[in-house]
C-alpha cells in the first residue's frame, strides 16, 4: 500500500511539474510592438545640413526593448517588399534632376544607422528628438528612412518611409510648431 501511495504521489508531482512547464510556454510573448511613425512624413523633403524632426509613438503588450533608425540611399530604386509598409515617391517635374547634376554626383550619399535602448522595459513611450542631422554635403536624392522596434522578447516591427534629401531652402518645412529642446 505504501508503494501505491508513493507511485500516486510521484505521478501527481510529475503532472504538476509538467503542467507548470507547459503553462509557462503559453505565456511566451509573440506579439510585436506597435509603431506609429508621426514624422518624418512619407515623401518628406529634408534639407541637407539640417536636423530631422523624428517623432513616433511606441507600445508593446509586455515590454519594449530598443529602436533603430537606418537611413540609406534609394538611388537604385530598391524597395523593402513583403508585408511591410512600402510606398513609392513620385518626383515632380519641377524638382531638380539630381541624376545629371555634376556637383551632386561628387557628393557622398548620406548614411545613418543608430540604435537607442532608452525605451527598454517600458510598455509605452513617445519619442521626439532632432538628434539626426543630415550632412550639408550629402548627395541629394531619394532615400529610405527605416525604423525597426524590438521588444524585450525579440519580436520586431518595421516602418519604412520614402524621403528625399534636397538643397537648403527647398525642404518641406517644419511640420510642427511647438517649442522643444534638442535632447529629447
Order of alpha helices (4+ residues) and beta strands (2+ residues): alpha-beta-beta-beta-beta-alpha-beta-beta-beta-beta
